[in-house]
Amino acid sequence: RPALTDNRTIGFALFLNFIWINLSEVFRYFVFIRSMMQEALPALPDVAPMSVPIFLIWGIWDTILVLSATLIAMLALERLGATHKTIFIVATGIWMSIFVLLWLGLYNMNLATPAVLLVALPLAWLEMFVAVHLVAYAIRRSQ
């Protein structure tokens, strides 16, 4: 039976990526992005606030991100194989579909600076690369 139909494999991959992606997102935001966005947008009141509504939205964002990254990676790796080349391509495709579109849109609306993009995008790519590796690990573990 393919690992894709194995709920334990899917659950394990989601569990691993829930931990990894949330840690990565929190690290990137608090260590780099929050202060950079506040510096880049001093005229906007309350940029990157710490509040319950923001944390609730962030929870929704992280849930969608974990589900998307994990399930897209699982489908692709099961279909194409979990080679180093495939992991690289899948991670890059997920990164471009989510993060490059997000930050390019923010930059286009003058809501992000080139400096923010130069930090946020490479760290987001690393996040997706590790996330796809974790999916590959979950698949290998189930076989």
C-alpha positions, 0 to 999 in steps of 0.5 A: 500500500502506498505511504500516501494512503497511510494515515500514520505517515501523513500524521507523522509528516504533519507532526514533524512539520508542525513543529519545524515550521512553527519554530522556523516562522517564530524564529524568523519573525522575532529575530529578523522580520518584526524589527525590520518591518517596523524600521521600514514602515515607521509611518504606519501605526502599529506595524507588527503588533503583539496581540491576540488577533495577530496570534490567531491570524498567525495560527491560521497562516501556520496551519495553512502553511504546514498543511500545504507544504506537507501535503504538496511535498508528500504528493510530489515525492510519492509520485516522483521519488524522494531523490535529492534533486526532487526534494530540491525542486519540490521545496523550491516550487512550494517556496515560490508558490507561497513565499515568493508570491507573498513577499513580491506582493508586499514589495509591490505595494511598498510594504516590504523593502529589498532588505527584508526580502533578502532576509525573509526569502532565503530563510523561507526557502531553507524552511521549505527545504527542511520541511520537504526533507521531513516529509521524505523522512516520514515516507522512508520511515513508513516503508 
